[in-house]
Amino acid sequence: MEKEIKKKICPGCGNEFDCFHNVDCWCTKYTISDANSKYLALHYNDCLCQHCLLKFVDLETDTKL
């Protein structure tokens, strides 16, 4: 089965980016704290691009960066 790639507009910066919209998406490799997850849910209505999402990544626990 082919993975669907969605073109999205980042609500943080307005840039277009690709979203796989599943567990294989690029964003799932990052660790985001509970506090930042809650902030994102309250302030953004859709996925963020990689540049914007990296501002919320927990650098102390994310060893994949």
C-alpha positions, 0 to 999 in steps of 0.5 A: 500500500502506498503511503499518502503524502499530504502537502500542508501549510505550516501554521507557524511560518506559512511554508509548505511541507510534506506530511505522511500523516501516519506513524512513519512521518518524519515528525515521529522521530522527535521527542516532545515534552508533555508541556510542549505537546499541550502548548502545540495543541492549544496554539496550532490547529495542524502539523508544523513544518520541521523547522518550526517543530524543532523549536519544541523538541526536547533536546535533553531526551531526544538522542536522535538529533 
